[in-house]
């Protein structure tokens, strides 16, 4: 017995009960000489054929394999919800600036416009969306809150659950243990949107400039297709990429700005320090002298810090050298680390005095009173967005709005300079709204 | 510039002087160095019966437990986290393109074995329909093989990988010989090929069927142990 609600606004293969699901569409279709996956719209390579003659898509394999013998079934989204009058159970208060931004977003949603919220790191983006989301939910809309990062989804889900306690919700990501449930609010990774078709009236895309969404046409397409033809979307970001900025300038995308953090202090600026030939030194297992000095000072003052390095493979050597220099009491963490969340929590609980990490901690994590140091900011992995995000880790709490951000480079690169320019510009706008220096 | 079949990143394959002097098209590796390192080859001392990596060259504890039912098996890689991740994507998610990743090492290993007939372990009909390929023959790249074994039609197809050791050991004989098998394997040295050696139940059952068909000797080779 199949549950028909699982097929509302989705595109899924079915094994049983296909007679109640309509005809279905072939999952891999021949178009001219080539084959195209109907789930992710990517072209198959001409070697992706199985010995039994079927063609299969490698691009969306992680969602379960579809072949040219699979059929995908859809039931058009019926919006079968019982909306409540006031679904918002969140009792926090927005600052006047946040209030203004929230009001604007709600107006744009009511006018049916797709839009962007450009709010600095630590502005409280999530809460700003709540009033508009409450309005949408009360109208009976189906809404998705999607992010390219699993961490962001995992962090968001309980917050949204608490803020909209009476609204049915489900969380979707790659290794999630719970089964899918048809619900009004869906918090998911952008990959999961590939399973939907014309399902959502409103899609909120959090951290729209983050990897891998920014560089992946597949995922951008997934968003467009998961949205109803009458639907709209809202992009949330602190660091929009060139393309989005151009769309704002050309007025094809409405933007709401929030250049001030929720506590009203300005962003800490990147302080660039020259570290001559840091890469060569690192290869010999050594670190720049000024960096060591700075970290030792932090340790003496009891100041916790994050040290960002370009690559995972540099981590063991850096940890060894830090140990030799007497900088102990911290650990390294990288993307594939099984104890990642545990280590991050340990730093938050002050059980560790520092973390050495790569760009995986560039967004979505908050530590009160933390100093930030970047080694090798001129490396290609640190894009402008990454640098601004990393700098945004500092001074996030109202108690400790200040925070040092130091960036060691061999040469000034365009990315570093652009990051500084972006922070300066945001701070200038913030000052006009009464932002204070910490 | 080559694209790694597993992680889909581009990489520069290393070129040795030998490759250049051979004056042939350069070999194109399927895996980048990082992905290659996810596999741990079994080198040096190993159990003479099952091929498991160990410090000594005496029969291991598990092989002693088999008693008289002996089998000589070689394995190429250890069944560790990397190999599990590979099998998960190749076998269970059905990413047939990943077969290329282990074709070269298997080719080299087969060249060192002495045998007359190569017999891959078959998959049952339902697996063939859902998976669309036999994971063992996928690794063969031009080598001749004889599919003389078949899975019995009445064999209950709960996969071995979903069972405990005790459950595996009491599995009834799943294989039968093909009608034309006798001509092919009589008085021949047969090499069985399988993906993973876990308890050795499957391979021993296959070997006993091959012996019934009149083979002179049966050894086996698996990708992982």
Interface residues (C-beta under 8 A of the other chain):
Chain A: X45 X47 X48 X49 X50 X51 X52 X54 X56 X58 X61 X62 X64 X65 X67
Chain B: X89 X93 X94 X95 X96 X97 X128 X129 X132 X133 X134 X137 X138
